[in-house]
């Protein structure tokens, strides 16, 4: 389910079936890294959108946690932990963080959710069907990871 009023209404009535939160982690950079930051955002947004479609009724796609890449990692981690605490309070059993920022792998053990790092695929020179094909391939690889994590906690 997406973070839209109608879908949140559905979530609230079927909360016991939606046990997974997906939170994209999006760095924003200005200057030399600006284009890479935008490319990463496009890739993660497209990927999480396709992932949400695959698991509609099982997961809630939360709006991206956006942060300045120039901020110190500990400060950003502290803010993310606040989000995580609220997500856990909302009774989600599984939290998946999806990002193209490899720095999050350094903090994975400090989070209760699962960090999924994927290198950003440059989509800007692809037509729509090529983008869809590439992203669907990535999502298909993630399906197994999600189902394994769900079965670990049965």
C-alpha atoms as one frame of an Amber mdcrd trajectory, in Angstrom:
protein
   0.000   0.000   0.000   1.130   3.498  -0.771   1.033   6.566   1.444  -2.204
   7.846  -0.070  -5.396   8.650   1.874  -7.493   5.927   0.244  -4.801   3.276
   0.711  -4.140   4.358   4.305  -7.850   3.969   4.954  -7.622   0.401   3.628
  -4.516  -0.187   5.739  -6.306   0.966   8.887  -9.137  -1.514   8.307  -6.795
  -4.428   7.469  -3.881  -3.555   9.745  -3.409  -7.124  11.000  -2.441  -8.284
   7.481  -0.003  -5.459   6.724   3.027  -6.363   8.792   5.828  -4.811   6.733
   7.007  -1.228   6.349   9.300  -0.225   3.492  11.210   2.997   4.007  13.371
   4.342   1.175  16.493   6.154   2.403  17.298   9.024   0.045  20.461  11.133
   0.270  20.357  14.613  -1.214  23.585  16.181  -2.432  24.301  19.531  -3.992
  27.296  20.411  -6.103  29.319  17.699  -7.830  27.191  14.814  -6.511  23.845
  16.404  -7.353  23.230  14.414 -10.549  24.152  11.109  -8.847  21.792  11.980
  -5.990  18.948  12.629  -8.426  19.703   9.427 -10.329  19.669   7.420  -7.099
  16.354   8.966  -6.088  14.764   8.108  -9.436  15.988   4.501  -9.204  14.903
   3.905  -5.587  11.495   5.530  -6.150  10.812   3.389  -9.200  12.064   0.235
  -7.483  10.044   0.708  -4.290   6.943   1.539  -6.325   7.248  -1.774  -8.188
   7.975  -3.599  -4.952   4.842  -2.129  -3.393   2.779  -3.391  -6.339   4.136
  -6.909  -5.873   3.196  -6.968  -2.198   0.052  -4.826  -2.062  -1.853  -5.865
   1.029   1.283  -7.055   2.826   3.402  -3.920   3.045   3.106  -0.180   3.457
   5.448   2.018   1.432   6.333   4.938   3.686   7.441   8.288   2.194  11.204
   8.514   1.809  13.488   9.402   4.689  15.428  12.185   3.001  18.658  13.590
   4.410  21.606  15.701   3.352  24.522  13.511   2.312  26.842  16.103   3.832
  25.432  15.556   7.355  27.346  13.408   9.816  26.233   9.789   9.746  25.506
   9.637  13.478  23.139  12.628  13.262  21.222  11.088  10.363  21.135   7.718
  12.139  19.709   9.390  15.244  16.858  10.884  13.178  16.197   7.591  11.427
  15.986   5.797  14.773  13.153   8.181  15.733  11.280   7.099  12.615  12.036
   3.478  13.385  10.691   3.801  16.938   7.380   5.152  15.626   7.160   2.438
  12.977   7.761  -0.254  15.602   5.125   1.343  17.878   2.687   1.038  14.988
   3.085  -2.740  15.261   4.937  -3.435  12.029   6.808  -6.713  12.440   9.233
  -6.082   9.586  11.009  -2.930   8.448  12.995  -2.805   5.238  15.200   0.184
   4.448  15.995   0.447   0.742  18.814   2.679  -0.416  21.571   3.245  -2.955
  23.742   4.899  -0.305  26.281   2.268   0.749  27.074   4.195   3.958  23.948
   2.669   5.522  25.622  -0.734   5.603  27.910   0.728   8.314  24.901   1.343
  10.573  22.891  -1.770   9.757  23.558  -3.389  13.149  22.222  -0.313  14.949
  18.824  -0.607  13.283  16.184  -3.195  13.997  15.098  -3.307  10.359  16.834
  -4.805   7.351  19.012  -2.509   5.226  18.895  -3.355   1.540  21.600  -1.601
  -0.418  21.371  -1.635  -4.189  23.763   0.223  -6.454  21.866   2.852  -8.352
  21.229   1.941 -11.954  21.483   4.871 -14.362  18.019   5.148 -15.893  18.244
   8.536 -17.562  19.216   7.259 -21.024  16.744   4.374 -21.088  13.279   4.435
 -22.589  10.329   3.560 -20.340  10.162  -0.109 -21.328  13.896  -0.557 -20.666
  13.517   1.109 -17.260  10.612  -1.156 -16.375  12.497  -4.258 -17.468  15.583
  -3.330 -15.454  13.610  -2.461 -12.326  11.428  -5.574 -12.568  14.588  -7.670
 -12.664  15.820  -6.013  -9.466  12.434  -6.451  -7.765  12.359 -10.145  -8.668
  15.672 -10.570  -6.867  14.262  -8.827  -3.787  11.159 -11.042  -3.625  13.183
 -13.945  -2.243  14.817 -11.769   0.401  11.463 -10.487   1.605   9.903 -13.941
   1.811  12.948 -15.347   3.666  12.739 -12.551   6.255   9.012 -13.146   6.690
   9.535 -16.887   7.214  12.338 -16.299   9.755   9.818 -14.692  12.096   6.984
 -17.220  11.852
